Amino acid sequence: MTTSFLSPRIGRGGLLLAVVGLAFWLRAGQSSESLWLDELHTAWVVADGLQPVVSRAAIGNHSPAYFGFVWAVTRWVGFSEFGLRLPSILAGTALAAGICLVVVRWTHCWSAGLLASLLVAVDRHCVFYAQEARPYALVQLAGLLHVFVFSCVVQRPRLAMRATWIATGALLFYLHYTAALLFVAELVYYGLWRLLRRFPRADASGYRWTQLATDMACLGLCLVPAVPHLREIAQQRQGWSTFVPARAWWRVWEIADVFPLLGYVCVPLAVLAAAWLSVRGFRRRPPAPATLSSDGETDNGLPFLLVLCWCLVPLVVAWVVTSAGSTPLFFRRYLMVAAVAPMLAAALCCAACPSAIWRGVLLVAVVGMSLDRGGMIAQWQQDGRVVGDRNQDWRAAVQHVRRQSGADVPVFVRSGLIEAERWYDSPDPLEREYCLLPVKGLYRLAQSPDHLFPLPVRPPAFLSEDARRRVASCGQAWCIVQGNERSMARFEQELRSVWRRAGVPPHSVRRVSFGHVTVLDITVVARRR
C-alpha cells in the first residue's frame, strides 16, 4: 500500500526534475558567450566593488537591488560571464519548478502543473531572459511568487501572508520599476473578485477593502525612497521612443505582439471548448478539477480570472500610455512581469479539461506551437545555440584591440547607448564612463581614461579637439563600433569625411568584424604636432 501511494509521487517528481533539468540546460548552455551591450552595463555596475553600485545603477535607470545581488554572486563564483549570468540562470530554472507547484496548489492537477513547467522551460522569451545578466528572469520569478501570495491573501488574509505580499511587492518593484504594473492588475482582479463573490460585510473570512487599502499604503511607503529617481527617469522618457515604436490606439490587436497570446490563451481556450462540447458540457456537466485551493477550500474560476488580469492589464495600461504619447512603455522588457501569465492560463485550461485525452491534445498543441514559433530547434541545428539573437562579441573585439594597439593610441567607442547621444562630450566623469562601459567593465583596454573617447550615433564620427590632437600626435587610432554591416559602411564613410575636415585625413582604415561589433584600425596620413 505504501509503495502504491509513493509510486505516483515518485513518477511526478521525476518528470518535474527532468523538465527542470531541461530548463537549466537550455539556460546555462550559452553562459560563456560574450556579454552584449545591456549585459555590459551590469558588468560595469559591479566591476569595481559595492561602493559605486548605487550611482552606476541609477545612471542606467535602475535601482541597485538586482546589481547588489549580482555583486554578491560574483564575489562567490568569480567575475566572469558565467558569474554575471548565474542569478538569471538560477531564477529561470526555479521559475520552471515554481510555476508547476503553483498550478498544482491551485488545481490539484499534476499534468497541468507539468505543462506549465514545460512551457516555461522551452519558451523562447523565458530562455532568452534567463540567459542574460539582466533582472528580467528574477522579475518573472518574483512576479509569480507575488501573485501566488496575493491569491492566498484574498482567500485567507492572515497577517503573515499580507506582510509577505508587501515584501514581495517591494522586491518586485526594486528589481524593475515597471513591474509596478502588476499592482494595477491585482487591484482590477480584487474589484472583480469582490463583485463576483459578493461577500456580506460581516464576513471576516474574505479580504476586506480596508485591509487592501492598508496593505497598499504600507507597500506605497516602501516605494517612497524611489520617487526622486523615478522623477529623474520620467524626464528622460521621450528618449525611449528611439527603441519603443509608436502605437496607434485603434491597432489594438498589436497587444498580442508582446507575448504569444494566440498559442498560450486562444488555442487552449479553443481546445477546452471543444472538449466540453464533445462531452455535451452544456447539458450534463461532468465533475471538473478544482481550479483554486487555499487551505482545503476550492473556488472554481478565480485563478483564471486572476491570471487573465495579470496577463492583460499590464499590456493594456502600457498600450494606452504608449499610444497616447505619454510614456513609451509598450516594450517586452518593460512588461516582463506578465510574461508567465499566458503560460499559467494554458495550464489552467489543461486542468479544466474533462479527460486525460483532451489534456494530452492541449499539451501537444500548445507545446508544439511554442517550439515552432520560438525557432530554437532550427537555431540549434544551424549553429548549436538555442538562442542566436546576441551577436555582439565585445570580448573578442576588446581583446583584438588590446593585442594590436599600444597604451598611448587613442580608442573611440560607439556603444549605441541612447544616453551617449547626450553625454558623449559631458564633463561629468560618471556620464563619460557610462558611455564607455563596454570597455570599463569585464572587458578592459590598457588605455588610460584620457585616451578613451565615447562616440554618439549622431553626430557621426565626432572628433573633439583633444581627440584630434591625440590622433595627430600618434598617427593612429582605433574605433570599436556597434552596428550591422550596412551601418558600418556609412560610419566609415562619415569618419573619413569628418577626420579629413579636421586635418587628420585617414590614410588607411582596416575593418575586423566580431558579429555586430566592428573594430577599425585607422592610420592617418601624417602626424600633426
Secondary structure per residue as TSV (DSSP state, phi and psi in degrees):
chain	resnum	aa	ss	phi	psi
A	1	M	-	360.0	-42.8
A	2	T	H	-64.4	-39.9
A	3	T	H	-63.9	-43.5
A	4	S	H	-65.6	-29.1
A	5	F	H	-75.3	-37.0
A	6	L	H	-79.8	-29.2
A	7	S	H	-56.3	-49.4
A	8	P	H	-60.2	-38.6
A	9	R	H	-65.6	-40.4
A	10	I	H	-65.0	-40.8
A	11	G	H	-64.2	-44.2
A	12	R	H	-64.6	-42.8
A	13	G	H	-62.5	-38.3
A	14	G	H	-65.2	-41.0
A	15	L	H	-64.3	-43.9
A	16	L	H	-63.4	-41.2
A	17	L	H	-62.5	-38.0
A	18	A	H	-65.3	-42.3
A	19	V	H	-66.3	-41.8
A	20	V	H	-64.6	-38.8
A	21	G	H	-62.4	-40.0
A	22	L	H	-62.5	-42.9
A	23	A	H	-60.8	-43.2
A	24	F	H	-64.8	-41.9
A	25	W	H	-63.8	-42.8
A	26	L	H	-64.9	-31.4
A	27	R	H	-87.6	-33.2
A	28	A	H	-91.1	-12.5
A	29	G	T	-63.7	-26.0
A	30	Q	T	-113.8	24.3
A	31	S	T	-71.5	-15.0
A	32	S	T	-96.4	1.8
A	33	E	S	-66.5	161.2
A	34	S	-	-61.5	144.6
A	35	L	-	-66.7	148.2
A	36	W	-	-104.1	-178.9
A	37	L	H	-54.8	-50.1
A	38	D	H	-61.9	-38.9
A	39	E	H	-67.8	-30.3
A	40	L	H	-63.8	-28.6
A	41	H	H	-64.0	-44.0
A	42	T	H	-59.5	-45.3
A	43	A	H	-61.5	-41.3
A	44	W	H	-66.8	-39.4
A	45	V	H	-60.6	-41.1
A	46	V	H	-100.6	2.8
A	47	A	T	-67.1	-33.2
A	48	D	T	-114.8	34.8
A	49	G	-	94.6	-175.4
A	50	L	S	-80.9	-26.9
A	51	Q	T	-60.3	-46.2
A	52	P	T	-84.9	4.9
A	53	V	H	-61.4	-43.8
A	54	V	H	-62.8	-49.8
A	55	S	H	-68.3	-38.4
A	56	R	H	-71.5	-35.5
A	57	A	H	-67.8	-41.5
A	58	A	H	-64.4	-38.3
A	59	I	H	-68.3	-20.4
A	60	G	T	-96.5	15.4
A	61	N	T	67.0	34.5
A	62	H	-	-127.8	157.2
A	63	S	-	-83.7	162.0
A	64	P	S	-81.2	-1.3
A	65	A	H	-59.3	-52.8
A	66	Y	H	-62.5	-42.6
A	67	F	H	-69.4	-31.8
A	68	G	H	-63.3	-38.7
A	69	F	H	-65.5	-44.4
A	70	V	H	-63.1	-41.0
A	71	W	H	-59.2	-43.9
A	72	A	H	-63.2	-40.2
A	73	V	H	-67.4	-41.7
A	74	T	H	-68.3	-26.9
A	75	R	H	-65.7	-28.0
A	76	W	H	-87.7	-47.6
A	77	V	H	-103.2	-8.6
A	78	G	-	108.7	151.6
A	79	F	S	-86.3	93.0
A	80	S	S	-151.2	175.8
A	81	E	H	-58.4	-43.9
A	82	F	H	-65.3	-44.2
A	83	G	H	-62.5	-39.4
A	84	L	H	-68.7	-32.5
A	85	R	H	-91.5	-12.2
A	86	L	H	-57.8	-42.5
A	87	P	H	-57.5	-40.5
A	88	S	H	-69.2	-40.1
A	89	I	H	-61.0	-46.7
A	90	L	H	-66.7	-39.8
A	91	A	H	-65.2	-42.7
A	92	G	H	-64.4	-36.0
A	93	T	H	-71.0	-43.2
A	94	A	H	-63.7	-31.9
A	95	L	H	-62.5	-39.5
A	96	A	H	-62.6	-37.2
A	97	A	H	-77.2	-42.6
A	98	G	H	-65.0	-38.7
A	99	I	H	-67.6	-32.6
A	100	C	H	-64.1	-46.0
A	101	L	H	-64.9	-36.1
A	102	V	H	-65.3	-45.5
A	103	V	H	-64.1	-42.2
A	104	V	H	-64.0	-39.2
A	105	R	H	-61.9	-41.0
A	106	W	H	-74.5	-37.6
A	107	T	H	-118.0	-14.4
A	108	H	-	59.5	24.7
A	109	C	-	-118.3	106.7
A	110	W	H	-69.8	-33.0
A	111	S	H	-64.3	-37.6
A	112	A	H	-67.6	-40.9
A	113	G	H	-62.4	-42.2
A	114	L	H	-67.8	-33.8
A	115	L	H	-62.3	-46.7
A	116	A	H	-59.5	-42.9
A	117	S	H	-63.7	-42.4
A	118	L	H	-65.8	-38.9
A	119	L	H	-63.5	-42.9
A	120	V	H	-63.3	-39.4
A	121	A	H	-62.6	-39.6
A	122	V	H	-107.9	-3.6
A	123	D	-	-65.0	130.4
A	124	R	H	-63.5	-40.7
A	125	H	H	-66.6	-41.3
A	126	C	H	-63.0	-42.1
A	127	V	H	-64.4	-45.9
A	128	F	H	-58.4	-50.6
A	129	Y	H	-75.5	-20.0
A	130	A	H	-84.4	-7.1
A	131	Q	H	-92.7	-13.5
A	132	E	S	-110.9	154.7
A	133	A	S	-84.0	65.3
A	134	R	S	-138.3	167.6
A	135	P	T	-81.3	1.1
A	136	Y	H	-70.4	-33.5
A	137	A	H	-66.6	-37.7
A	138	L	H	-69.2	-33.1
A	139	V	H	-62.9	-42.6
A	140	Q	H	-61.0	-46.4
A	141	L	H	-65.8	-45.8
A	142	A	H	-65.2	-35.2
A	143	G	H	-64.3	-41.9
A	144	L	H	-61.1	-46.3
A	145	L	H	-62.5	-41.9
A	146	H	H	-63.9	-44.5
A	147	V	H	-67.6	-39.8
A	148	F	H	-62.5	-43.7
A	149	V	H	-62.8	-39.0
A	150	F	H	-63.2	-40.0
A	151	S	H	-63.0	-34.9
A	152	C	H	-71.2	-39.9
A	153	V	H	-63.9	-41.0
A	154	V	H	-61.1	-37.8
A	155	Q	H	-79.9	-43.2
A	156	R	-	-139.5	93.1
A	157	P	-	-77.2	64.1
A	158	R	-	-71.8	151.4
A	159	L	H	-61.5	-41.6
A	160	A	H	-62.8	-41.6
A	161	M	H	-69.8	-36.2
A	162	R	H	-65.1	-40.9
A	163	A	H	-64.4	-37.7
A	164	T	H	-65.3	-39.5
A	165	W	H	-62.5	-41.3
A	166	I	H	-64.8	-44.4
A	167	A	H	-64.9	-45.2
A	168	T	H	-67.6	-31.5
A	169	G	H	-65.8	-43.1
A	170	A	H	-64.0	-42.8
A	171	L	H	-60.2	-45.3
A	172	L	H	-60.4	-45.1
A	173	F	H	-62.3	-44.0
A	174	Y	H	-78.4	-15.5
A	175	L	H	-70.9	-40.9
A	176	H	-	-158.6	125.8
A	177	Y	G	-60.7	-34.8
A	178	T	G	-70.9	-8.7
A	179	A	G	-64.4	-13.4
A	180	A	G	-62.2	-16.0
A	181	L	H	-59.3	-26.6
A	182	L	H	-65.0	-33.0
A	183	F	H	-63.1	-36.7
A	184	V	H	-64.6	-42.4
A	185	A	H	-61.0	-40.5
A	186	E	H	-67.6	-35.6
A	187	L	H	-65.4	-41.8
A	188	V	H	-62.5	-44.6
A	189	Y	H	-61.1	-42.3
A	190	Y	H	-61.2	-42.0
A	191	G	H	-62.4	-42.9
A	192	L	H	-67.7	-38.1
A	193	W	H	-62.5	-43.4
A	194	R	H	-64.1	-38.2
A	195	L	H	-66.9	-40.2
A	196	L	H	-76.7	-39.2
A	197	R	H	-78.9	-36.4
A	198	R	-	52.6	54.5
A	199	F	-	-64.1	137.3
A	200	P	-	-62.6	151.1
A	201	R	T	-63.8	-26.2
A	202	A	T	-83.5	-5.4
A	203	D	-	-76.7	117.8
A	204	A	-	-93.2	-2.7
A	205	S	S	-80.6	-20.5
A	206	G	S	-92.1	172.9
A	207	Y	-	-88.3	104.7
A	208	R	-	-75.5	154.9
A	209	W	H	-65.3	-28.9
A	210	T	H	-66.0	-36.7
A	211	Q	H	-66.7	-42.3
A	212	L	H	-61.3	-43.9
A	213	A	H	-62.0	-40.2
A	214	T	H	-63.8	-45.2
A	215	D	H	-66.6	-39.1
A	216	M	H	-64.5	-37.8
A	217	A	H	-64.8	-41.8
A	218	C	H	-64.3	-41.9
A	219	L	H	-63.4	-41.1
A	220	G	H	-60.5	-38.8
A	221	L	H	-62.2	-35.7
A	222	C	H	-66.8	-25.0
A	223	L	H	-92.8	-10.1
A	224	V	G	-57.0	-40.2
A	225	P	G	-57.9	-20.8
A	226	A	G	-86.8	-6.2
A	227	V	H	-59.5	-47.0
A	228	P	H	-58.5	-40.5
A	229	H	H	-67.6	-39.3
A	230	L	H	-63.0	-35.6
A	231	R	H	-65.3	-41.0
A	232	E	H	-63.9	-42.7
A	233	I	H	-63.1	-40.9
A	234	A	H	-61.0	-31.3
A	235	Q	H	-69.7	-18.3
A	236	Q	T	-104.0	5.2
A	237	R	G	-64.0	-28.0
A	238	Q	G	-67.9	-20.8
A	239	G	G	-68.8	-19.5
A	240	W	G	-68.3	-18.6
A	241	S	G	-65.2	-12.3
A	242	T	G	-68.7	-23.8
A	243	F	T	-127.1	-6.6
A	244	V	S	-106.6	106.9
A	245	P	-	-66.0	150.1
A	246	A	-	-67.0	150.2
A	247	R	-	-125.3	140.1
A	248	A	-	-91.3	132.5
A	249	W	T	-60.7	-28.7
A	250	W	T	-80.5	-13.5
A	251	R	-	-89.1	55.0
A	252	V	G	-66.6	-21.9
A	253	W	G	-64.9	-15.9
A	254	E	G	-69.9	-9.1
A	255	I	G	-58.0	-31.5
A	256	A	G	-76.9	0.3
A	257	D	G	-75.8	-25.9
A	258	V	T	-72.7	-49.0
A	259	F	T	-126.0	152.8
A	260	P	T	-73.9	72.7
A	261	L	H	-65.6	-30.3
A	262	L	I	-61.4	-48.6
A	263	G	I	-75.7	-31.4
A	264	Y	I	-97.8	-19.0
A	265	V	I	-121.0	-55.3
A	266	C	I	-66.2	-48.6
A	267	V	H	-63.5	-47.1
A	268	P	H	-59.2	-38.6
A	269	L	H	-64.6	-38.5
A	270	A	H	-65.4	-42.4
A	271	V	H	-64.3	-41.7
A	272	L	H	-62.5	-42.7
A	273	A	H	-62.9	-43.2
A	274	A	H	-63.0	-37.6
A	275	A	H	-63.8	-45.1
A	276	W	H	-69.2	-36.6
A	277	L	H	-65.3	-34.5
A	278	S	H	-67.6	-24.3
A	279	V	T	-108.8	17.1
A	280	R	T	55.9	51.8
A	281	G	T	-63.3	-24.0
A	282	F	T	-78.6	-15.8
A	283	R	T	-102.0	-49.5
A	284	R	S	-130.6	103.5
A	285	R	-	-87.8	114.1
A	286	P	-	-72.3	159.8
A	287	P	-	-62.2	132.4
A	288	A	-	-109.7	155.9
A	289	P	-	-61.4	144.3
A	290	A	-	-66.0	146.8
A	291	T	S	-112.6	8.9
A	292	L	-	-158.1	136.9
A	293	S	E	-133.6	133.0
A	294	S	E	-146.0	106.2
A	295	D	T	57.3	42.8
A	296	G	T	87.0	-7.5
A	297	E	E	-97.7	149.1
A	298	T	E	-117.3	154.9
A	299	D	-	-151.0	86.7
A	300	N	T	-61.2	135.1
A	301	G	T	91.7	-27.0
A	302	L	H	-66.2	-37.7
A	303	P	H	-61.6	-39.6
A	304	F	H	-65.5	-37.8
A	305	L	H	-63.7	-42.7
A	306	L	H	-61.9	-46.3
A	307	V	H	-65.7	-37.9
A	308	L	H	-64.5	-42.0
A	309	C	H	-64.1	-42.6
A	310	W	H	-60.4	-37.8
A	311	C	H	-76.8	-46.3
A	312	L	H	-92.8	-36.6
A	313	V	H	-62.2	-48.1
A	314	P	H	-59.5	-38.0
A	315	L	H	-64.6	-43.8
A	316	V	H	-67.5	-43.5
A	317	V	H	-61.8	-46.9
A	318	A	H	-63.3	-37.7
A	319	W	H	-63.2	-45.1
A	320	V	H	-63.9	-48.8
A	321	V	H	-69.7	-28.1
A	322	T	H	-75.1	-46.8
A	323	S	H	-66.8	-27.3
A	324	A	T	-78.3	-9.3
A	325	G	T	78.8	11.6
A	326	S	S	-78.3	-59.0
A	327	T	-	-142.7	117.2
A	328	P	-	-71.1	95.1
A	329	L	-	-115.3	-11.6
A	330	F	-	-80.0	80.1
A	331	F	S	-146.3	135.9
A	332	R	G	-55.1	-43.4
A	333	R	G	-62.8	-35.4
A	334	Y	G	-74.5	-15.6
A	335	L	G	-110.3	16.6
A	336	M	G	-63.6	-18.8
A	337	V	G	-65.4	-20.8
A	338	A	G	-103.0	9.7
A	339	A	T	-65.8	-35.5
A	340	V	T	-89.8	-7.7
A	341	A	H	-61.4	-43.7
A	342	P	H	-60.4	-34.3
A	343	M	H	-69.5	-36.5
A	344	L	H	-64.7	-36.9
A	345	A	H	-61.7	-42.1
A	346	A	H	-62.3	-41.1
A	347	A	H	-66.3	-39.3
A	348	L	H	-67.4	-35.4
A	349	C	H	-63.7	-39.0
A	350	C	H	-62.4	-43.3
A	351	A	H	-65.0	-28.6
A	352	A	H	-85.0	-6.9
A	353	C	-	-64.7	141.3
A	354	P	S	-77.9	-8.6
A	355	S	S	-150.5	161.1
A	356	A	H	-65.0	-31.6
A	357	I	H	-62.8	-46.8
A	358	W	H	-68.4	-33.4
A	359	R	H	-63.8	-37.8
A	360	G	H	-65.1	-40.9
A	361	V	H	-61.1	-44.8
A	362	L	H	-63.7	-42.9
A	363	L	H	-60.1	-47.7
A	364	V	H	-63.5	-43.2
A	365	A	H	-63.6	-47.3
A	366	V	H	-72.3	-46.4
A	367	V	H	-65.5	-39.5
A	368	G	H	-61.4	-44.0
A	369	M	H	-65.2	-38.0
A	370	S	H	-63.1	-45.0
A	371	L	H	-66.7	-39.3
A	372	D	H	-67.3	-45.2
A	373	R	H	-71.4	-33.6
A	374	G	H	-70.0	-31.7
A	375	G	-	71.3	15.4
A	376	M	H	-71.4	-32.6
A	377	I	H	-66.5	-44.6
A	378	A	H	-63.1	-39.4
A	379	Q	H	-64.7	-40.0
A	380	W	H	-62.9	-41.8
A	381	Q	H	-67.8	-27.8
A	382	Q	H	-77.5	-49.9
A	383	D	H	-140.4	11.2
A	384	G	S	81.1	5.8
A	385	R	-	-109.8	154.1
A	386	V	S	-93.8	-23.4
A	387	V	-	-128.8	123.6
A	388	G	-	-113.7	17.8
A	389	D	-	-75.7	-29.3
A	390	R	-	-87.0	97.8
A	391	N	-	-118.9	35.8
A	392	Q	B	-112.6	99.8
A	393	D	-	-91.8	72.6
A	394	W	H	-64.7	-32.0
A	395	R	H	-60.5	-50.4
A	396	A	H	-66.5	-36.2
A	397	A	H	-65.1	-46.3
A	398	V	H	-67.1	-40.1
A	399	Q	H	-62.2	-37.9
A	400	H	H	-62.3	-44.3
A	401	V	H	-67.7	-38.9
A	402	R	H	-60.7	-40.7
A	403	R	H	-72.6	-34.7
A	404	Q	H	-96.7	-20.2
A	405	S	S	-111.5	157.8
A	406	G	-	-88.3	165.9
A	407	A	T	-70.3	-17.3
A	408	D	T	-96.4	4.0
A	409	V	S	-87.7	128.2
A	410	P	-	-68.3	145.3
A	411	V	E	-126.9	130.3
A	412	F	E	-105.7	137.0
A	413	V	E	-124.9	117.5
A	414	R	E	-109.5	98.5
A	415	S	-	-78.8	-30.3
A	416	G	-	91.5	2.5
A	417	L	-	-64.9	136.6
A	418	I	T	-66.3	-28.6
A	419	E	T	-67.5	-25.6
A	420	A	H	-64.9	-20.6
A	421	E	H	-66.2	-25.4
A	422	R	H	-103.3	-29.4
A	423	W	H	-108.4	5.8
A	424	Y	T	-62.2	-27.1
A	425	D	T	-116.8	25.2
A	426	S	-	-71.6	140.5
A	427	P	S	-78.8	-10.6
A	428	D	-	-72.5	122.5
A	429	P	H	-60.8	-37.4
A	430	L	H	-67.7	-42.9
A	431	E	H	-65.6	-39.2
A	432	R	H	-66.1	-42.2
A	433	E	H	-66.5	-34.3
A	434	Y	H	-60.9	-42.0
A	435	C	H	-65.8	-21.0
A	436	L	T	-103.3	13.8
A	437	L	G	-59.2	-25.2
A	438	P	G	-60.5	-23.3
A	439	V	G	-117.7	16.9
A	440	K	B	-123.1	7.0
A	441	G	S	-113.6	-112.4
A	442	L	S	-71.0	-34.6
A	443	Y	S	-106.4	120.1
A	444	R	B	-128.7	149.7
A	445	L	-	-99.0	163.7
A	446	A	S	-81.2	-12.2
A	447	Q	S	-67.4	147.2
A	448	S	-	-75.6	162.9
A	449	P	G	-56.6	-32.8
A	450	D	G	-77.5	-1.1
A	451	H	G	-107.3	8.1
A	452	L	E	-114.5	131.3
A	453	F	E	-131.7	119.3
A	454	P	E	-75.5	147.3
A	455	L	-	-121.5	139.8
A	456	P	-	-87.8	171.0
A	457	V	S	-75.3	-38.4
A	458	R	S	-133.4	129.0
A	459	P	S	-71.3	143.6
A	460	P	T	-71.4	143.7
A	461	A	T	51.7	41.7
A	462	F	-	-60.0	136.7
A	463	L	-	-130.6	106.4
A	464	S	-	-74.0	168.7
A	465	E	H	-65.9	-39.6
A	466	D	H	-63.0	-44.2
A	467	A	H	-65.1	-38.7
A	468	R	H	-62.1	-42.5
A	469	R	H	-62.7	-42.4
A	470	R	H	-68.6	-38.0
A	471	V	H	-65.8	-44.4
A	472	A	H	-64.4	-38.3
A	473	S	H	-68.5	-39.8
A	474	C	H	-86.2	-30.1
A	475	G	S	76.9	8.8
A	476	Q	E	-154.5	155.1
A	477	A	E	-156.8	160.7
A	478	W	E	-123.6	145.6
A	479	C	E	-125.9	133.3
A	480	I	E	-114.2	115.7
A	481	V	E	-126.8	132.7
A	482	Q	E	-94.1	130.0
A	483	G	S	161.2	166.8
A	484	N	-	-83.2	179.3
A	485	E	H	-61.8	-38.7
A	486	R	H	-66.0	-46.1
A	487	S	H	-67.3	-29.5
A	488	M	H	-68.0	-38.5
A	489	A	H	-62.6	-41.7
A	490	R	H	-65.8	-41.2
A	491	F	H	-62.2	-44.2
A	492	E	H	-62.9	-40.4
A	493	Q	H	-63.5	-42.8
A	494	E	H	-68.0	-37.7
A	495	L	H	-61.8	-45.2
A	496	R	H	-59.2	-42.3
A	497	S	H	-67.8	-46.5
A	498	V	H	-66.0	-45.1
A	499	W	H	-69.2	-32.5
A	500	R	H	-64.7	-43.0
A	501	R	H	-67.2	-27.6
A	502	A	T	-82.2	-3.2
A	503	G	T	90.6	12.6
A	504	V	-	-129.0	66.2
A	505	P	-	-65.0	130.6
A	506	P	E	-65.8	132.7
A	507	H	E	-85.3	-39.8
A	508	S	E	-149.2	147.7
A	509	V	E	-132.6	115.2
A	510	R	E	-107.7	130.8
A	511	R	E	-110.2	136.2
A	512	V	E	-130.3	124.2
A	513	S	E	-100.8	139.6
A	514	F	E	-127.2	77.6
A	515	G	B	68.8	-126.7
A	516	H	T	-94.4	23.1
A	517	V	E	-122.8	128.5
A	518	T	E	-123.0	139.9
A	519	V	E	-107.0	130.0
A	520	L	E	-113.6	123.7
A	521	D	E	-99.7	110.7
A	522	I	E	-112.1	128.8
A	523	T	E	-115.5	129.0
A	524	V	E	-90.1	164.9
A	525	V	S	-63.9	-48.1
A	526	A	S	-151.7	155.5
A	527	R	-	-78.4	133.1
A	528	R	-	-112.3	123.9
A	529	R	-	-109.6	360.0
